[in-house]
Amino acid sequence: MSEEIKKQDSPVIPCELPSEVITEQEKGTKVLMLTGEDEGKIYFRYPKKPQINRFLSSSMKGKTSTAVENLLQDLVIYPKYKDLKQQNEHKPMRMIAISNALQEELGLTEDFSVKKL
C-alpha cells in the first residue's frame, strides 16, 4: 500500500493542490498524499516526535481506536478530519486502513531479517 502514498518532496503544481496543502508546504511541512481506491486524495503532515509518541502511548495501553483517531486528527491537512470521518461513515473501518497506510509509509510495518552472529 505504500505505493499509494506519495511524498511531496517536490511540490505538485499548485493548481492541483488544495490551498491548505500549499499553505503547509510554504511553512516547510513535509506532506504525504494518500490516494484511495476511489481515487480520492487525502493529504497528511509528516509526523513529528510528539504525534508518534502519542500514537504509541495509546496503542501500548490497548486503546487502538483512540490511537488511530488521534493520529489521523493530528496529521490530516485536507480534507479536515471531520469531513474525512463523515465521508467514510458508510465504511467506518476505512479509517483504520488509512491509518495503516500512514504507518506503513512511516516504517512501522517494515520487515527486517535477524541473524545471530
C-alpha positions in Angstrom: 0.0 0.0 0.0 3.0 2.4 0.4 2.9 2.9 -3.4 -0.4 4.7 -2.7 1.3 7.3 -0.5 3.5 9.8 -2.3 5.9 12.1 -0.5 5.5 15.6 -1.7 9.2 16.4 -1.6 8.9 18.4 -4.8 5.6 20.2 -4.7 2.9 19.2 -7.2 1.7 22.0 -9.5 -0.1 24.4 -7.1 -3.3 24.5 -9.0 -3.7 20.7 -8.4 -3.4 21.0 -4.6 -5.9 22.3 -2.1 -4.9 25.7 -0.6 -4.5 24.1 2.8 -1.7 21.8 1.4 0.0 24.7 -0.3 0.0 26.7 3.0 1.6 23.8 4.8 4.2 23.3 2.2 5.0 27.0 2.3 5.7 26.6 6.1 8.2 23.8 5.2 5.9 21.0 6.2 6.6 17.6 4.6 3.3 16.4 3.1 2.2 12.9 2.3 -0.6 12.3 -0.2 -2.7 9.1 0.1 -4.8 8.0 -2.9 -7.7 5.7 -2.2 -9.3 3.1 -4.4 -11.9 5.7 -5.2 -9.1 8.0 -6.5 -9.8 10.5 -3.7 -6.7 12.1 -2.3 -6.0 12.7 1.4 -3.1 14.9 2.5 -1.2 14.5 5.7 1.6 16.2 7.6 4.6 14.1 8.2 4.5 13.3 11.9 6.9 14.7 14.4 8.0 13.0 17.6 5.0 14.2 19.8 2.5 12.7 17.4 4.4 9.4 17.2 4.7 9.2 21.0 1.0 9.9 21.4 0.1 7.2 18.9 2.5 4.7 20.5 1.3 5.6 24.1 -2.3 5.0 23.2 -1.5 1.8 21.3 0.5 0.4 24.2 -2.4 1.0 26.6 -4.6 -1.1 24.3 -6.5 1.9 23.0 -6.0 1.2 19.3 -9.1 3.1 18.1 -8.1 6.1 20.1 -4.5 5.9 18.7 -5.8 5.7 15.1 -8.2 8.6 15.7 -5.6 10.8 17.3 -3.0 10.0 14.6 -5.4 11.0 11.8 -6.7 14.1 13.7 -3.1 15.3 14.3 -1.8 14.8 10.8 -4.6 15.3 8.3 -4.4 18.5 6.3 -7.1 18.0 3.7 -9.9 17.2 3.9 -10.4 18.3 7.5 -10.7 15.4 9.9 -14.4 16.0 10.5 -15.1 15.8 6.7 -12.8 12.8 6.3 -14.8 10.9 9.0 -18.1 12.0 7.5 -17.0 10.8 4.0 -16.2 7.4 5.5 -19.4 6.9 7.6 -20.5 4.2 5.3 -17.1 2.4 5.6 -16.0 3.1 9.2 -13.2 0.6 9.1 -11.6 2.6 6.2 -10.2 5.0 8.8 -8.1 2.1 10.1 -7.0 1.3 6.5 -6.0 5.0 6.1 -4.0 4.9 9.4 -2.4 1.6 8.4 -1.2 3.2 5.1 0.4 6.0 7.0 2.0 3.7 9.5 3.4 1.6 6.6 4.9 4.7 5.0 6.5 5.7 8.3 8.2 2.4 8.7 6.0 0.6 11.3 5.4 -2.5 9.2 8.9 -2.8 7.7 10.3 -6.3 7.8 13.8 -7.0 9.0 15.9 -10.2 8.9 17.7 -11.1 12.1 20.9 -13.1 12.0 22.7 -14.3 15.1 26.4 -13.6 14.9 
